[in-house]
């Protein structure tokens, strides 16, 4: 894959993530369809965001196909267990992409536009991973552990949607901590800590790698 193709694919992945993060809360109507479509686009663009080997890409495409199947199967056949499996599949797939991106950035010898866009994509994917962790926690809290009280306390009386979990994930990832949404259960508190710590670790490692490559090149 040429550098121009990699840059283009990373821009597509970045665009899909920004649409999910910024535009999704403002969508009216069938939000489930919009969310599943954009998450599917993130999965597909993630397969081509890095220069994988042929063997790795085949494995990744199979995993991506399985992930897409669970996304749309849950869309048409709504069930708590299917929803949990769907989020676990999406989480595992995106987690692999993030690890691959960090590895790709570490192996590159110089800082290029593709590397910079990949770095941003990796950080945004961390926020999406946090959003998936929070949703999985809420599902497990209600339907696996059979606890009636919510795992996460959302301010206000409006119905809680996926955009609230996305918002809470990025507020935690960036350590803003407004306090309008708070974890209640022990599991939710642990997941919140993981999101906050992972964001700081990612930035620390990323900045160290990029600065090191830049200085070494000079």
ZASE-164511 format. One line per 8 residues: number of its first residue (from 1); their letters; for each residue x, y, z of N, C-alpha, C. Coordinates in steps of 0.1 Angstrom, whole numbers, padded with zeros to 4 digits. Layout:
// residues N
NUM = a = X:Y:Z:X:Y:Z:X:Y:Z  ... .
This chain:
// residues 218
1 = xxxxxxxx = 0008:-0012:0000:0000:0000:0000:0009:0012:0000  0006:0022:-0009:0014:0034:-0010:0011:0044:0001  0021:0053:0004:0019:0063:0015:0006:0071:0012  0003:0075:-0001:-0009:0083:-0004:-0021:0075:0000  -0021:0062:-0003:-0033:0054:0000:-0035:0053:0015  -0024:0051:0023:-0025:0050:0037:-0030:0063:0043  -0025:0074:0038:-0030:0087:0043:-0045:0089:0040  -0049:0085:0028:-0063:0086:0024:-0072:0078:0033 .
9 = xxxxxxxx = -0067:0065:0036:-0075:0056:0044:-0076:0061:0058  -0065:0067:0063:-0065:0072:0077:-0074:0085:0078  -0075:0093:0068:-0084:0104:0068:-0098:0099:0068  -0101:0089:0060:-0115:0083:0060:-0118:0078:0074  -0109:0071:0081:-0111:0066:0094:-0113:0078:0104  -0105:0088:0103:-0107:0100:0111:-0120:0107:0109  -0125:0108:0097:-0138:0114:0094:-0149:0106:0100  -0149:0093:0098:-0159:0084:0104:-0160:0086:0119 .
17 = xxxxxxxx = -0148:0087:0126:-0148:0088:0140:-0154:0102:0144  -0150:0112:0137:-0155:0126:0141:-0170:0126:0139  -0175:0120:0128:-0190:0119:0126:-0197:0113:0138  -0191:0101:0142:-0197:0094:0154:-0196:0102:0166  -0185:0109:0169:-0183:0116:0181:-0191:0130:0181  -0190:0137:0170:-0196:0151:0170:-0210:0152:0165  -0213:0144:0154:-0226:0146:0148:-0237:0137:0154  -0233:0125:0159:-0242:0115:0164:-0252:0121:0174 .
25 = xxxxxxxx = -0247:0129:0184:-0256:0135:0194:-0267:0144:0188  -0264:0150:0176:-0274:0159:0171:-0283:0153:0161  -0282:0140:0158:-0291:0133:0149:-0304:0131:0155  -0315:0134:0147:-0328:0131:0152:-0334:0119:0143  -0343:0112:0149:-0349:0100:0141:-0342:0087:0145  -0339:0079:0136:-0334:0066:0138:-0319:0066:0141  -0316:0069:0154:-0302:0070:0158:-0295:0056:0158  -0303:0045:0160:-0297:0032:0160:-0291:0029:0146 .
33 = xxxxxxxx = -0298:0032:0136:-0294:0030:0122:-0281:0038:0119  -0282:0050:0123:-0270:0059:0121:-0258:0054:0128  -0260:0051:0141:-0248:0046:0149:-0242:0033:0143  -0251:0024:0140:-0246:0011:0134:-0239:0013:0121  -0244:0022:0113:-0238:0025:0100:-0224:0031:0102  -0223:0041:0111:-0210:0048:0113:-0200:0038:0120  -0204:0030:0129:-0195:0021:0136:-0190:0010:0125  -0199:0006:0116:-0195:-0003:0106:-0185:0004:0097 .
41 = xxxxxxxx = -0186:0017:0094:-0177:0024:0086:-0163:0025:0093  -0163:0026:0106:-0151:0027:0114:-0144:0013:0113  -0152:0002:0114:-0146:-0011:0113:-0140:-0014:0100  -0147:-0010:0089:-0142:-0013:0075:-0129:-0004:0073  -0130:0009:0076:-0118:0018:0074:-0107:0014:0082  -0109:0008:0094:-0098:0004:0103:-0090:-0008:0097  -0096:-0016:0088:-0089:-0027:0082:-0079:-0022:0073  -0081:-0011:0066:-0072:-0005:0056:-0064:0007:0061 .
49 = xxxxxxxx = -0065:0009:0074:-0058:0021:0079:-0043:0019:0080  -0038:0007:0081:-0024:0004:0083:-0019:-0006:0072  -0006:-0006:0070:0000:-0014:0060:0002:-0028:0066  -0008:-0036:0067:-0007:-0050:0073:-0001:-0059:0062  0005:-0070:0067:0009:-0081:0058:-0004:-0088:0053  -0002:-0095:0042:-0013:-0102:0036:-0020:-0111:0046  -0012:-0119:0053:-0018:-0128:0063:-0026:-0121:0074  -0020:-0110:0079:-0027:-0102:0090:-0039:-0096:0085 .
57 = xxxxxxxx = -0039:-0091:0072:-0051:-0084:0066:-0062:-0094:0064  -0059:-0107:0060:-0069:-0117:0058:-0076:-0120:0072  -0068:-0122:0082:-0073:-0124:0095:-0082:-0113:0100  -0076:-0100:0097:-0084:-0088:0102:-0097:-0087:0094  -0097:-0090:0081:-0109:-0089:0073:-0119:-0100:0078  -0115:-0111:0082:-0124:-0121:0087:-0130:-0117:0100  -0122:-0111:0109:-0127:-0106:0122:-0136:-0094:0120  -0132:-0086:0110:-0141:-0074:0107:-0155:-0079:0101 .
65 = xxxxxxxx = -0155:-0089:0093:-0167:-0094:0088:-0176:-0100:0099  -0170:-0107:0108:-0177:-0112:0120:-0183:-0101:0128  -0175:-0090:0130:-0179:-0079:0138:-0191:-0072:0131  -0190:-0070:0118:-0201:-0064:0110:-0214:-0072:0111  -0212:-0086:0111:-0224:-0095:0112:-0231:-0093:0125  -0223:-0092:0136:-0229:-0090:0149:-0236:-0077:0151  -0230:-0066:0144:-0236:-0053:0145:-0250:-0053:0139  -0251:-0058:0127:-0264:-0058:0119:-0273:-0069:0124 .
73 = xxxxxxxx = -0268:-0080:0129:-0277:-0090:0135:-0284:-0084:0147  -0277:-0077:0155:-0283:-0070:0167:-0293:-0059:0163  -0290:-0053:0151:-0299:-0042:0147:-0312:-0047:0143  -0313:-0059:0137:-0326:-0064:0133:-0332:-0074:0143  -0324:-0080:0151:-0329:-0090:0161:-0324:-0085:0175  -0331:-0076:0181:-0327:-0069:0193:-0329:-0079:0205  -0318:-0081:0212:-0318:-0090:0224:-0306:-0086:0232  -0308:-0087:0245:-0297:-0082:0254:-0284:-0090:0253 .
81 = xxxxxxxx = -0285:-0103:0251:-0273:-0111:0249:-0266:-0108:0236  -0274:-0106:0225:-0268:-0103:0212:-0261:-0089:0213  -0268:-0080:0220:-0262:-0067:0221:-0248:-0067:0229  -0248:-0076:0239:-0235:-0077:0247:-0224:-0083:0238  -0228:-0094:0230:-0218:-0100:0221:-0214:-0090:0210  -0223:-0082:0205:-0219:-0072:0195:-0209:-0063:0200  -0211:-0057:0212:-0202:-0048:0218:-0188:-0054:0221  -0188:-0067:0225:-0176:-0074:0228:-0168:-0076:0215 .
89 = xxxxxxxx = -0175:-0079:0204:-0168:-0081:0191:-0162:-0067:0187  -0170:-0057:0187:-0165:-0044:0183:-0153:-0039:0191  -0155:-0041:0204:-0144:-0037:0214:-0131:-0045:0210  -0132:-0058:0208:-0120:-0066:0205:-0113:-0062:0192  -0122:-0059:0182:-0116:-0055:0169:-0109:-0041:0170  -0116:-0031:0176:-0110:-0018:0177:-0097:-0019:0186  -0097:-0027:0197:-0086:-0028:0205:-0074:-0033:0197  -0076:-0043:0188:-0065:-0048:0180:-0060:-0037:0171 .
97 = xxxxxxxx = -0069:-0029:0165:-0065:-0018:0156:-0056:-0008:0164  -0060:-0004:0176:-0052:0005:0184:-0038:0000:0187  -0037:-0013:0191:-0024:-0019:0194:-0016:-0019:0181  -0022:-0022:0170:-0015:-0022:0157:-0010:-0008:0153  -0018:0002:0156:-0014:0016:0153:-0002:0020:0161  -0002:0017:0174:0009:0020:0183:0022:0013:0178  0020:0000:0174:0032:-0007:0169:0037:-0001:0156  0028:0003:0147:0031:0009:0134:0039:0022:0136 .
105 = xxxxxxxx = 0034:0030:0145:0040:0043:0148:0054:0041:0154  0056:0031:0163:0069:0028:0169:0079:0023:0159  0075:0016:0148:0084:0010:0139:0088:0020:0128  0080:0030:0125:0083:0040:0115:0095:0048:0119  0104:0051:0109:0116:0058:0112:0115:0073:0112  0105:0079:0106:0103:0093:0106:0089:0097:0108  0086:0110:0112:0073:0115:0114:0068:0120:0100  0057:0114:0096:0050:0117:0083:0036:0121:0086 .
113 = xxxxxxxx = 0029:0128:0076:0015:0131:0078:0006:0119:0082  0010:0107:0076:0002:0095:0079:0004:0091:0094  0016:0093:0099:0019:0089:0113:0011:0099:0122  0011:0111:0119:0003:0121:0127:-0012:0118:0127  -0017:0115:0115:-0032:0112:0115:-0034:0099:0122  -0025:0089:0120:-0027:0076:0128:-0027:0078:0143  -0018:0088:0147:-0017:0090:0162:-0031:0096:0167  -0037:0105:0159:-0050:0111:0163:-0060:0100:0162 .
121 = xxxxxxxx = -0060:0092:0152:-0070:0081:0151:-0069:0071:0163  -0057:0068:0167:-0055:0060:0179:-0061:0065:0191  -0059:0078:0193:-0065:0085:0205:-0080:0085:0205  -0086:0088:0193:-0100:0088:0192:-0106:0074:0194  -0099:0064:0188:-0103:0050:0190:-0103:0046:0205  -0093:0051:0212:-0093:0049:0227:-0106:0054:0233  -0111:0066:0229:-0123:0071:0234:-0135:0062:0230  -0135:0057:0218:-0146:0048:0214:-0145:0035:0222 .
129 = xxxxxxxx = -0133:0030:0225:-0132:0018:0233:-0137:0021:0247  -0135:0033:0252:-0141:0036:0265:-0156:0036:0265  -0161:0042:0254:-0176:0042:0253:-0181:0028:0252  -0175:0018:0245:-0179:0005:0245:-0178:-0002:0258  -0167:0001:0266:-0165:-0005:0279:-0177:-0001:0288  -0181:0012:0287:-0191:0017:0296:-0205:0010:0293  -0207:0009:0280:-0220:0002:0276:-0220:-0012:0280  -0209:-0019:0278:-0208:-0033:0282:-0210:-0034:0297 .
137 = xxxxxxxx = -0204:-0025:0305:-0206:-0025:0319:-0220:-0023:0323  -0227:-0014:0317:-0242:-0012:0320:-0250:-0024:0316  -0247:-0031:0305:-0254:-0043:0301:-0252:-0054:0311  -0239:-0056:0315:-0236:-0067:0324:-0242:-0064:0338  -0243:-0051:0342:-0248:-0047:0354:-0263:-0051:0355  -0270:-0049:0344:-0285:-0051:0345:-0289:-0065:0342  -0282:-0071:0331:-0287:-0084:0326:-0279:-0096:0330  -0267:-0094:0334:-0258:-0105:0339:-0258:-0106:0354 .
145 = xxxxxxxx = -0256:-0095:0361:-0256:-0095:0375:-0270:-0092:0381  -0279:-0088:0373:-0293:-0086:0377:-0294:-0076:0389  -0287:-0064:0387:-0288:-0054:0397:-0297:-0043:0391  -0307:-0039:0399:-0317:-0029:0394:-0311:-0015:0393  -0303:-0011:0402:-0297:0003:0402:-0287:0004:0390  -0287:0016:0384:-0278:0018:0373:-0263:0018:0377  -0254:0014:0368:-0240:0013:0371:-0234:0027:0370  -0240:0036:0362:-0235:0050:0360:-0247:0059:0362 .
153 = xxxxxxxx = -0244:0070:0369:-0254:0080:0373:-0253:0092:0363  -0264:0093:0355:-0264:0104:0345:-0273:0116:0351  -0268:0128:0350:-0275:0139:0355:-0287:0142:0346  -0298:0147:0352:-0310:0151:0344:-0319:0139:0343  -0331:0142:0338:-0342:0132:0338:-0344:0127:0323  -0336:0131:0314:-0337:0127:0300:-0333:0112:0298  -0338:0106:0288:-0335:0092:0285:-0320:0091:0282  -0313:0081:0287:-0299:0079:0285:-0297:0072:0271 .
161 = xxxxxxxx = -0288:0078:0263:-0285:0072:0250:-0271:0069:0248  -0267:0064:0237:-0253:0061:0234:-0244:0073:0234  -0250:0085:0230:-0242:0097:0229:-0238:0101:0243  -0246:0097:0254:-0242:0101:0267:-0229:0093:0271  -0229:0080:0267:-0217:0072:0270:-0205:0077:0262  -0207:0081:0250:-0196:0087:0242:-0190:0099:0249  -0199:0108:0253:-0195:0120:0260:-0188:0117:0273  -0193:0108:0281:-0186:0105:0294:-0173:0098:0291 .
169 = xxxxxxxx = -0172:0090:0281:-0159:0084:0278:-0148:0094:0275  -0151:0104:0266:-0141:0113:0262:-0138:0124:0273  -0148:0127:0281:-0146:0136:0293:-0136:0129:0303  -0138:0116:0304:-0129:0108:0313:-0115:0106:0307  -0115:0103:0294:-0102:0101:0287:-0093:0113:0287  -0099:0125:0286:-0092:0137:0286:-0090:0143:0300  -0095:0136:0310:-0094:0140:0324:-0101:0153:0327  -0111:0157:0320:-0118:0169:0322:-0126:0168:0335 .
177 = xxxxxxxx = -0134:0157:0336:-0141:0154:0349:-0151:0164:0353  -0161:0167:0345:-0170:0177:0348:-0179:0174:0361  -0181:0161:0363:-0189:0156:0374:-0203:0155:0372  -0208:0158:0360:-0222:0157:0357:-0227:0142:0355  -0217:0133:0352:-0219:0119:0351:-0209:0112:0360  -0214:0103:0368:-0205:0096:0378:-0207:0081:0378  -0197:0073:0379:-0198:0059:0381:-0203:0056:0395  -0212:0046:0395:-0218:0042:0408:-0213:0029:0413 .
185 = xxxxxxxx = -0214:0019:0405:-0210:0005:0409:-0195:0004:0409  -0190:-0006:0416:-0175:-0009:0416:-0170:-0012:0402  -0177:-0019:0394:-0173:-0023:0381:-0172:-0010:0372  -0182:-0001:0373:-0182:0011:0365:-0170:0020:0370  -0167:0020:0383:-0156:0028:0387:-0143:0023:0382  -0141:0010:0382:-0129:0004:0376:-0127:0007:0361  -0138:0006:0354:-0138:0009:0340:-0134:0024:0337  -0140:0032:0346:-0137:0047:0344:-0122:0049:0347 .
193 = xxxxxxxx = -0116:0043:0357:-0102:0044:0359:-0094:0039:0348  -0098:0028:0342:-0090:0022:0330:-0090:0032:0319  -0102:0039:0316:-0103:0048:0305:-0094:0060:0308  -0094:0066:0320:-0086:0077:0323:-0071:0074:0323  -0067:0063:0328:-0053:0060:0328:-0048:0056:0314  -0056:0049:0306:-0051:0046:0293:-0049:0058:0284  -0058:0068:0286:-0056:0081:0278:-0043:0087:0281  -0039:0088:0294:-0026:0094:0298:-0014:0086:0293 .
201 = xxxxxxxx = -0015:0073:0295:-0004:0064:0290:-0002:0065:0275  -0013:0066:0268:-0012:0067:0253:-0005:0080:0249  -0009:0091:0255:-0003:0104:0252:0012:0104:0256  0015:0098:0267:0029:0098:0272:0038:0090:0262  0033:0078:0259:0041:0070:0250:0042:0076:0236  0031:0082:0231:0030:0087:0218:0039:0099:0216  0038:0109:0226:0047:0121:0225:0061:0117:0226  0065:0107:0235:0079:0103:0236:0084:0097:0222 .
209 = xxxxxxxx = 0076:0089:0216:0080:0083:0203:0081:0093:0192  0071:0102:0191:0072:0112:0180:0083:0122:0182  0085:0127:0194:0096:0136:0197:0110:0129:0194  0111:0116:0199:0123:0109:0196:0126:0107:0182  0116:0104:0174:0118:0103:0159:0122:0116:0153  0115:0127:0157:0118:0140:0151:0132:0144:0154  0137:0142:0167:0150:0146:0171:0161:0138:0164  0158:0125:0163:0167:0116:0156:0169:0119:0141 .
217 = xx = 0158:0123:0135:0159:0127:0121:0167:0140:0119  0165:0150:0128:0173:0162:0127:0188:0159:0130 .
